C-alpha cells in the first residue's frame, strides 16, 4: 500500500535522512522517497500501518510536523 505523507519543517538533505530513518524503523515500511523541496515522504507499507504510528515517527523520532496522508 503506497502512501504519501505531508511533512513540514524539513530544510535539507540531513532532514530527509532523519525522516527516512524514523520511517524505516517502523516494521513493514519501505521508504521510496523523501523530499524537503516537496515536503513529502512516499512510503510503501507491507502491512497496515496506522496514521498515528506514522505521525509518531515523524514528530517524536524525527522532530518534524506531520500534516497527514495524501
PEWO-V748134 format. One record per backbone hydrogen bond with DSSP energy under -1.0 kcal/mol. NH is the residue of the N-H (numbers start at 1). CO is the residue of the C=O. If there is no record, write none. Layout:
NH CO
NH CO
This chain:
3 43
5 41
6 68
7 39
8 65
16 12
17 13
18 14
19 15
20 16
21 17
22 18
23 19
24 20
25 21
26 23
29 26
30 44
32 42
33 42
35 40
40 35
41 5
42 33
43 3
44 30
45 1
46 28
54 50
55 51
56 52
57 53
58 54
59 55
60 56
61 56
62 57
64 58
65 8
67 6
70 4
